[in-house]
Amino acid sequence: MNRNEKTKRFKNNTVKLATLALLIALQVVLSRFLSINLQFLKIGFSFVPLMFAGYLYGASGGVIVAVVSDLIGATLFPSGAFFPGFTVTAALSGFIYGIALGEKCTTAKIAVSVIIEQIVCGLLLNTLWLSILYHSSFAALLATRVWQVLVMIFVELVFAEVFFRRLNFVEKLKKQLLRI
């Protein structure tokens, strides 16, 4: 490997690291400060950095942003007791977005990833963790959380369709990052 190849590889790794760090910071801010957090309900835009990381860097990027931001947010800005189940759910969310959005991003892939992520992670797993954490009935929590999931499916689908498909914002961002 010659000197130019080493320099280019180092530059690409630096850009990737800086981009992931920015997405982690954005995730912490959106999740901890700019979302509605009630005891059994959370509505916000914390999915945005996960989608971007999944699209830009695949499943590994989505998982890194999800796990690191969850751990930083829980450590620096706790909103209750730390529970590792929520970190597992965050990692799975990043993985789902990375698998679905990492390749060519179509409307069908966006819809499938959002629906799977919201049902598996948002509805089933997070409800399970809440029922364990608060010693509440899983069925009772599930009934109250269905509305949150339906709202979030709609919000995520609209956001993803606009930013990934209509405006091509993320594709333009990816091209800019590759030019640096």
Sequence and secondary structure as in RCSB ss.txt:
>XXXX:A:sequence
MNRNEKTKRFKNNTVKLATLALLIALQVVLSRFLSINLQFLKIGFSFVPLMFAGYLYGASGGVIVAVVSDLIGAT
LFPSGAFFPGFTVTAALSGFIYGIALGEKCTTAKIAVSVIIEQIVCGLLLNTLWLSILYHSSFAALLATRVWQVL
VMIFVELVFAEVFFRRLNFVEKLKKQLLRI
>XXXX:A:secstr
  HHHHHHHHHHHHHHHHHHHHHHHHHHHHHHTSSEE SS EESSTHHHHHHHHHHHHHHHHHHHHHHHHHHHHH
HS SS   HHHHHHHHHHHHHHHHHHSSS  HHHHHHHHHHIIIIIIIIIHHHHHHHHHT  HHHHHHHHHHHHH
HHHHHHHHHHIIIIIIS HHHHHHHHHHH 
